[in-house]
């Protein structure tokens, strides 16, 4: 299974923006998601997008993050605006599956891309 490849992270000031990109194989029929993991914390799902482009976000990022997809290019994006220091984490994308209660990742994990927001 091909690992996703995430890119676009970096160091940004509080209130700044970043756009993350993820290339993965055969996304067209799959719900995709962006996760993040900060040091010492569990991995958190921060955005999901279905094959028909229905999106969902937790309250912590709603109104600031936007997930999108390009099925032709097998790309998933995460536009992050109004960034806060608490958004600092490594960000990963993955294929999602619904287990009846929640989305869970079912693909391989890539290397992730680091986002650091300075205060």
trRosetta pair geometry for C-beta under 8 A, 3 or more apart (Angstrom, degrees):
i j d omega theta_ij theta_ji phi_ij phi_ji
1 25 7.8 -157 -168 49 66 132
1 107 6.5 -163 164 -156 136 78
1 108 5.0 158 105 -22 115 118
2 24 7.3 154 100 -158 103 57
2 25 4.4 91 53 -17 128 132
2 108 7.3 -157 102 41 25 132
3 108 4.6 -87 -100 108 72 126
3 109 7.0 -9 -144 93 104 29
3 110 4.6 131 160 -94 102 71
3 111 7.8 73 145 -20 138 70
4 22 5.2 0 -180 -173 121 105
4 23 6.8 160 -158 79 68 43
4 24 4.1 -26 -104 -87 91 102
4 92 7.3 115 77 -173 130 77
4 93 5.0 -134 164 76 160 94
4 94 6.5 -129 -4 -87 144 48
4 107 6.8 78 -27 118 105 136
4 108 7.2 177 2 83 73 80
4 109 7.6 -49 38 -159 99 28
4 110 4.1 -94 79 -34 74 126
5 22 6.9 157 77 -153 44 56
5 23 5.0 -8 55 55 97 94
5 24 7.6 180 20 -70 62 58
5 110 5.5 -179 -88 -142 30 144
5 111 7.5 18 -131 26 61 96
6 9 7.5 44 137 -22 105 108
6 20 6.4 -7 -168 -177 98 110
6 21 7.1 156 -154 85 51 50
6 22 4.9 -17 -98 -99 72 85
6 91 6.3 -167 179 100 150 83
6 92 6.1 -121 -33 -121 152 43
6 93 5.8 152 -84 6 106 95
6 110 5.3 149 -4 92 91 139
6 111 6.9 -143 42 68 94 70
6 112 5.5 -7 53 -143 141 24
6 113 4.2 -130 127 -16 106 103
7 20 7.1 158 83 -157 39 65
7 21 5.1 -16 63 62 88 96
7 22 7.7 167 20 -80 66 42
7 113 5.6 150 -115 -88 16 141
8 18 6.2 134 149 169 96 99
8 19 5.5 -90 -167 98 141 56
8 20 4.1 177 75 -116 129 43
8 21 5.0 119 -31 9 129 79
8 113 5.9 58 52 152 62 164
9 18 6.7 43 -125 174 39 150
9 20 6.4 26 -60 -102 69 101
9 90 7.8 -24 -99 -133 164 54
9 91 6.4 168 -80 31 118 110
9 113 3.5 172 -13 151 117 95
9 114 4.7 142 138 68 150 40
9 115 4.6 -115 -140 -65 99 64
9 116 7.9 77 171 -1 103 70
10 18 6.3 178 43 -117 93 130
10 114 7.8 94 -64 90 17 76
10 115 7.1 8 44 -118 38 57
10 116 7.4 -87 133 37 32 83
11 116 4.8 -22 -107 74 71 108
11 118 6.6 35 -175 -24 96 108
12 16 3.8 -140 171 87 111 140
12 17 7.1 -140 -165 51 154 21
12 18 5.6 -137 -29 -48 152 108
12 83 5.7 64 98 60 126 154
12 115 7.4 -25 20 -164 109 85
12 116 7.3 147 24 82 62 56
12 117 5.7 -25 75 -109 83 69
12 118 7.3 -166 93 17 33 82
13 16 4.8 104 58 -28 66 122
13 117 7.3 53 164 -162 12 69
13 118 5.4 -44 -113 64 54 96
14 83 6.7 -134 -136 95 36 76
14 84 6.3 33 -138 -126 87 43
14 85 6.2 -28 -89 -41 104 81
14 117 6.0 90 -84 167 56 102
14 118 6.5 -98 -26 91 79 51
14 119 5.3 46 -45 -128 132 40
15 82 6.0 -23 -135 -136 50 51
15 83 6.7 -57 21 52 9 66
16 83 5.3 -30 66 35 67 117
16 117 7.3 -172 47 -130 101 92
17 79 7.3 -7 -169 -176 110 79
17 80 6.2 164 -152 91 61 61
17 81 4.7 -9 -104 -107 104 63
17 82 7.7 22 -78 -14 80 37
17 83 6.7 171 -88 -18 31 106
18 80 5.0 0 59 57 80 109
18 83 6.8 43 6 -58 97 144
18 115 6.2 -169 57 -124 161 114
19 77 6.2 -11 -176 -170 96 109
19 78 7.1 164 -157 82 50 49
19 79 5.1 -13 -109 -104 86 66
19 80 7.2 -174 -83 21 36 72
20 34 7.1 108 85 -128 140 138
20 77 6.6 152 83 -161 57 54
20 78 4.2 0 54 54 108 99
20 80 7.0 44 -7 -10 100 112
20 91 5.6 -73 -116 105 164 147
20 93 8.0 169 133 -46 120 111
20 113 5.9 169 -135 67 110 140
20 115 7.5 -67 -68 -62 122 122
21 75 6.1 -30 -163 -162 96 111
21 76 7.6 140 -162 78 48 47
21 77 5.6 -19 -103 -105 63 76
22 32 7.7 172 86 179 136 132
22 34 7.4 -170 -21 -94 144 90
22 75 6.7 140 75 -160 52 59
22 76 4.5 -18 62 62 108 93
22 77 7.4 -166 20 -75 77 32
22 78 7.7 47 -11 -9 108 98
22 93 3.5 24 -133 14 168 153
22 110 7.5 -179 -142 18 99 153
23 73 7.6 -80 -117 144 95 88
23 74 5.9 63 -158 109 75 94
23 75 5.6 -31 -94 -99 69 73
24 27 5.3 91 81 -62 104 110
24 32 7.3 162 45 -122 146 124
24 74 6.0 -137 69 167 50 98
24 76 6.8 3 14 4 114 111
24 93 6.4 -125 -39 109 131 120
24 94 7.9 141 -105 -124 155 26
24 95 6.9 180 155 -48 149 90
24 107 7.1 40 -159 155 132 167
25 74 6.4 -1 -115 -163 26 145
26 29 7.2 -25 167 30 88 92
26 30 7.0 80 124 -8 77 123
26 74 7.2 4 -23 -121 19 120
27 30 5.3 -96 -156 52 49 107
27 32 5.7 6 -154 -63 115 129
27 69 6.7 -146 134 -159 135 125
27 71 6.3 -141 89 -122 94 68
27 74 5.2 138 12 -145 108 69
27 75 7.9 -136 29 22 154 15
27 76 6.5 -162 -147 -45 160 105
27 95 7.2 -151 -117 -92 72 95
28 51 6.7 55 158 -135 47 106
28 71 4.3 81 -110 -160 82 114
28 74 7.6 -64 -42 -95 81 74
29 51 5.7 -5 -146 -98 30 143
30 51 6.6 113 47 -69 19 97
30 95 4.7 -41 174 -141 147 103
30 96 7.2 138 170 42 94 61
31 48 6.1 10 174 -175 109 103
31 49 6.8 175 -155 87 67 41
31 50 4.9 -29 -103 -112 95 56
31 51 6.7 -79 -67 -27 57 71
31 95 7.4 102 75 -166 55 61
31 96 4.5 -61 101 65 101 106
31 97 7.6 149 53 -82 110 28
31 98 7.4 56 32 -38 153 94
31 103 6.9 -114 117 -125 135 126
32 48 7.2 163 87 -152 42 57
32 49 5.4 -12 60 59 87 91
32 67 7.7 -171 96 174 97 130
32 69 6.2 127 38 -92 138 130
32 76 4.7 -135 138 -95 152 150
32 93 6.3 6 180 -175 105 107
32 94 7.3 166 -154 86 66 33
32 95 6.3 -48 -103 -106 66 47
32 96 6.5 158 -119 3 12 97
33 45 5.5 -25 174 -148 138 104
33 46 8.0 133 178 50 90 52
33 47 6.3 164 -153 88 65 55
33 48 4.5 -22 -98 -100 95 74
33 49 7.5 170 -82 18 49 65
33 67 7.9 -37 -132 -130 41 161
33 93 6.8 166 88 -151 42 63
33 94 5.9 -20 63 62 88 77
33 95 8.0 88 20 -165 82 8
33 96 4.6 71 -10 -51 117 127
33 103 6.1 133 -52 138 151 147
33 105 7.2 -116 60 -88 122 84
34 45 7.6 120 83 -158 46 58
34 46 5.4 -50 98 65 95 93
34 47 4.5 20 39 49 106 101
34 65 7.9 -133 69 174 142 138
34 67 6.1 -161 -1 -100 117 119
34 76 7.3 -170 -59 134 92 123
34 78 4.7 50 -70 -73 164 142
34 91 6.1 -5 -174 -173 105 103
34 92 7.2 152 -157 81 57 41
34 93 5.4 -35 -97 -95 64 75
35 43 5.0 18 172 175 130 105
35 44 6.3 150 -159 76 75 39
35 45 5.4 -44 -99 -95 80 51
35 46 6.6 134 -126 8 25 85
35 91 7.1 160 85 -155 48 54
35 92 4.7 -17 63 64 98 93
35 93 7.4 167 17 -93 76 24
35 94 6.5 11 -4 10 117 113
35 105 7.1 -41 -36 -62 142 131
36 43 7.2 169 85 -153 27 64
36 44 5.5 -22 62 60 77 93
36 46 5.4 26 1 -18 106 134
36 87 7.6 -59 -173 -167 170 63
36 89 3.8 81 173 104 108 143
36 90 6.7 158 -154 79 65 41
36 91 4.9 -26 -97 -98 86 69
36 92 7.3 165 -87 18 34 73
36 115 7.6 -50 -129 38 124 121
37 41 6.4 -176 -162 84 63 85
37 42 7.2 -88 -124 144 92 24
37 43 4.3 -40 -77 -98 108 71
37 44 7.0 156 -82 12 52 73
37 89 5.6 154 69 -172 26 110
37 90 5.4 -20 61 59 85 92
37 92 7.2 15 1 2 103 115
37 112 7.7 -67 37 -121 104 156
38 41 4.4 31 65 32 89 127
38 88 6.3 77 -116 98 109 73
38 89 4.2 -76 -68 -98 72 96
38 90 7.8 165 -84 15 33 67
41 44 7.3 -17 137 -27 118 109
41 89 7.8 -66 63 -113 126 117
43 92 7.4 -30 -146 39 124 128
44 58 7.5 -66 171 13 109 154
44 60 7.9 -15 159 54 145 150
44 89 7.8 -55 38 -156 108 170
45 48 6.8 17 170 -52 118 100
45 58 7.3 121 92 -29 73 116
45 103 6.2 133 -138 78 166 116
46 57 6.7 9 170 -144 57 82
46 58 6.4 -77 -127 25 51 105
46 60 7.3 -79 -125 80 93 108
46 61 5.1 55 -168 6 102 155
46 65 6.2 8 151 81 108 173
46 78 7.8 59 96 -144 114 141
46 91 7.9 -61 36 -129 137 100
47 55 6.8 -21 -168 -163 90 102
47 56 7.4 155 -154 80 46 49
47 57 5.4 -9 -102 -98 70 86
47 61 6.9 -79 -58 98 92 143
47 65 5.6 -122 -67 130 127 127
47 66 7.8 100 -132 172 144 10
47 67 3.8 154 157 -44 131 128
47 78 5.9 156 40 -117 153 108
48 55 6.6 155 83 -152 56 52
48 56 4.8 -6 54 53 103 94
48 57 7.8 -167 22 -69 70 46
48 67 6.9 160 62 55 10 164
48 96 6.2 -22 -131 4 111 166
48 103 5.9 168 -101 -26 145 169
49 53 6.0 -12 -171 -135 104 44
49 54 7.1 157 -152 74 53 40
49 55 5.0 -15 -97 -97 79 78
49 67 4.7 -147 -41 119 117 121
49 68 7.0 134 -100 -114 162 16
49 69 5.4 179 113 -25 146 119
49 76 7.0 174 45 -139 131 110
50 53 6.7 -67 68 7 72 13
50 54 4.4 10 27 47 119 91
50 55 7.9 -136 9 -65 75 36
51 71 7.8 56 -151 -89 76 134
53 68 7.6 13 -140 -140 104 63
53 69 6.6 -145 -100 39 84 106
55 66 7.5 3 -173 -153 168 61
55 67 5.4 163 -131 58 119 100
57 61 5.2 -110 -176 84 120 93
57 62 4.4 154 97 -85 120 73
57 65 6.0 158 -126 71 139 106
57 67 7.7 169 -73 -3 99 108
58 61 6.1 65 64 25 78 88
58 62 6.8 -130 98 -34 31 95
59 62 5.4 -44 -128 12 34 121
60 86 7.9 -106 -170 120 115 123
61 64 5.4 -106 -168 63 61 102
61 65 4.1 1 163 8 118 124
61 80 7.8 -59 -154 -125 117 91
61 87 7.6 97 -100 -108 102 108
62 65 7.6 -53 -83 41 21 86
64 80 6.7 24 142 -158 91 62
64 81 5.3 -143 -163 70 68 74
64 82 4.7 -102 -127 60 110 107
64 83 7.6 139 174 -75 128 43
65 78 6.1 -15 -165 -172 105 94
65 79 6.8 152 -158 82 50 57
65 80 5.2 -9 -105 -105 83 70
65 81 7.5 -173 -76 25 37 69
66 78 7.3 155 78 -156 44 47
66 79 4.4 -7 58 56 97 107
66 81 7.9 27 0 1 99 105
67 76 6.9 -8 -169 -178 96 97
67 77 6.9 156 -155 84 48 57
67 78 5.5 -17 -99 -101 72 72
67 79 7.9 -158 -71 23 25 72
68 76 7.4 167 87 -157 43 54
68 77 4.8 -10 60 57 89 105
68 79 7.2 31 2 -8 110 105
69 75 6.9 165 -156 93 55 57
69 76 5.0 -19 -105 -107 83 71
69 77 7.2 -168 -79 17 34 76
70 73 4.3 13 114 38 121 106
70 74 7.5 -34 93 23 79 17
70 75 4.5 11 50 56 105 100
70 76 7.9 -156 25 -72 66 33
70 77 7.6 51 -8 -16 97 107
71 74 7.1 27 -164 -78 35 43
76 93 5.3 150 76 -150 132 150
78 91 6.9 -129 59 175 153 144
78 93 7.8 -166 -26 -78 118 107
80 83 5.7 56 141 -79 108 101
80 87 6.8 140 -174 -179 136 150
80 115 7.3 18 60 -140 166 155
83 87 5.0 -106 -157 52 84 149
83 115 7.5 -129 -144 170 139 122
83 117 4.6 -152 143 -108 113 134
84 87 5.2 112 58 -10 68 99
84 117 6.0 92 104 119 21 157
85 88 5.9 -18 -178 -15 53 115
85 117 4.9 -149 -98 96 37 101
85 118 7.0 7 -98 -167 93 11
85 119 4.7 -12 -61 -66 135 94
86 117 7.8 -36 32 62 32 132
87 115 6.3 -53 133 119 94 128
87 117 5.2 59 62 -7 97 143
88 115 6.3 -150 -128 105 42 75
88 116 5.1 37 -131 -128 104 49
88 117 5.1 -129 -61 27 86 81
89 114 7.9 -146 117 -143 29 58
89 115 6.2 6 56 56 57 96
90 112 4.1 43 169 150 108 144
90 113 7.0 150 -158 69 69 26
90 114 5.3 -37 -100 -94 74 65
90 115 7.6 157 -103 18 23 72
91 112 6.0 148 68 -162 36 89
91 113 5.4 -29 60 63 93 81
91 114 7.7 162 13 -97 77 16
91 115 5.7 41 -18 -8 117 115
92 109 5.9 -15 -162 -152 146 92
92 110 6.1 170 -142 52 91 86
92 112 4.5 -53 -73 -97 87 91
92 113 8.0 156 -76 16 46 66
93 110 7.1 17 49 19 74 126
94 105 4.1 4 126 -137 153 111
94 106 7.3 142 160 37 109 45
94 107 4.9 -176 -160 51 82 103
94 108 8.0 -161 -124 73 96 31
94 109 6.7 -32 -84 -98 119 63
95 105 7.1 101 70 -157 52 65
95 106 5.5 -63 97 63 97 87
95 107 3.9 93 28 -28 101 122
96 103 4.3 -8 -171 -169 128 116
96 104 6.9 135 -154 65 74 29
96 105 6.3 -54 -101 -98 61 46
96 106 6.8 110 -147 9 16 94
97 103 7.0 140 68 -152 30 65
97 104 5.8 -31 64 64 82 81
97 105 7.9 72 18 179 81 8
97 106 4.5 49 -9 -29 117 138
98 102 7.6 -158 -144 112 63 19
98 103 5.9 -41 -93 -94 61 63
98 104 8.0 136 -111 17 16 76
99 102 6.3 -5 44 59 101 60
99 103 7.7 145 4 -120 83 15
99 104 5.3 36 -27 0 121 121
105 109 7.5 44 151 -75 151 88
109 112 7.5 -8 172 -46 98 92
